[in-house]
Amino acid sequence: MFYRRSLMEIKSMLFDLGGTLCFPVTGHWLVPLKAVELIGNKNLNIFYTEHAKAAFFECSRILNDNQLLSTEEEEFDQFKIYYNNLFEYFPELNLSKKQIEQIAYDKVFNTMNFGFYDDAYSSVKELFEKYETGVLSDTWPSTTSALKRVGLYSLFDHITYSCEIGVCKPNKKMYAAAISKSNAAAQNIVFIDDLKKNLDGAKESGLQPVLIRNGSPYDDLCPYKQIDKVSEIRQLLGKL
């Protein structure tokens, strides 16, 4: 009886994307496939040094200072600036302006940069048949094309991107925007994310947070319900 009553209390499922339903196929969201092709696998370690960490941090200001984007063309213009600045920190790669623009183009327009977890489509489809479903993600306009490629886009009743709001999670504006698009009250919405700080923000906004690990160890310090993969959410729903 408790199990059935718990299920009835949940009316909406809200998903993060990166680390929840999808992942970067190269292992780094800002190192697209074209960069791997031009730089070569043997040189990729250059992006995992302290120098690279500092470079990504400095150049992130280009992305953070203008988070409001509505089209892939605007996104492409932003990433052309971003990568031109980023590769100034790596002169040893000797990339031409044309090659850097190719990397920016690939980042935006090549949906194969997105990998999707094996259970993502089937799990969302099953939930879509019983609940309202939505997306709340820190991402860019081009993400829509990737969702459409694998058939996920049509399985969401509403979608909220950070590029639409101009801020990222855990800013409360993100959660408020998603809640405003939902037909459910905040307390009847389950939010699944792979970062505790984002779940903290969700909790403060009245949502029911769930941590997804996708292969990471169990987090003993996280106070929220945890699942290893998205297909486990159906079993967990009765325990919320």
VENCOR-V861838 format. One record per pair of residues at least 12 apart in sequence whose ideal C-beta (glycine too) atoms are under 6 Angstrom apart, sorted by sequence separation. I is the first residue (numbers start at 1). J is the second residue. D is the distance in whole Angstrom. If there is no record, write none. Layout:
I|J|D / I|J|D
//
This chain:
165|177|5 / 87|100|6 / 211|224|5 / 209|224|5 / 210|225|5 / 211|226|5 / 212|227|5 / 213|228|5 / 31|47|6 / 84|100|6 / 191|207|4 / 83|100|5 / 160|177|5 / 160|178|4 / 189|207|5 / 190|208|5 / 191|209|5 / 192|210|5 / 194|212|5 / 62|81|6 / 187|206|5 / 62|82|5 / 83|103|5 / 186|206|3 / 190|210|6 / 192|212|5 / 80|101|6 / 83|104|5 / 135|156|5 / 186|207|6 / 134|156|6 / 139|161|5 / 141|163|6 / 59|82|6 / 133|156|5 / 134|157|6 / 140|163|5 / 158|181|4 / 80|104|5 / 133|157|6 / 134|158|5 / 135|159|4 / 136|160|5 / 137|161|6 / 138|162|4 / 79|104|4 / 132|157|5 / 199|224|5 / 59|85|5 / 196|222|5 / 59|86|5 / 128|155|5 / 170|197|5 / 175|202|6 / 79|107|5 / 170|198|5 / 79|108|6 / 169|198|4 / 125|155|6 / 138|168|4 / 175|205|4 / 124|155|5 / 138|169|6 / 170|201|3 / 76|108|5 / 114|146|4 / 169|201|6 / 208|240|6 / 75|108|5 / 172|205|6 / 55|89|4 / 108|142|5 / 111|145|5 / 116|150|5 / 111|146|4 / 72|108|6 / 111|149|5 / 136|178|4 / 132|183|6 / 39|93|6 / 38|99|5 / 75|140|5 / 75|141|5 / 75|142|6 / 34|102|5 / 35|103|5 / 34|103|5 / 72|141|5 / 71|141|6 / 72|142|5 / 34|106|3 / 69|141|6 / 33|106|6 / 32|106|5 / 32|107|4 / 33|113|6 / 32|113|5 / 25|113|6 / 25|115|4 / 22|114|5 / 23|115|5 / 22|116|5 / 69|163|4 / 67|163|6 / 68|166|4 / 21|120|4 / 67|166|5 / 123|230|5 / 123|231|5 / 119|229|6 / 119|230|6 / 119|231|4 / 13|127|5 / 13|131|5 / 12|131|6 / 12|132|4 / 13|133|5 / 14|134|5 / 15|135|6 / 17|137|4 / 16|137|6 / 14|136|5 / 14|178|6 / 12|182|5 / 12|184|4 / 20|192|6 / 11|184|4 / 20|194|6 / 14|189|5 / 19|194|3 / 11|188|4 / 12|189|4 / 13|190|5 / 14|191|4 / 15|192|5 / 16|193|4 / 10|190|6 / 20|212|5 / 10|237|6 / 7|237|6 / 7|238|6 / 6|238|5 / 6|240|6 / 3|238|4
//
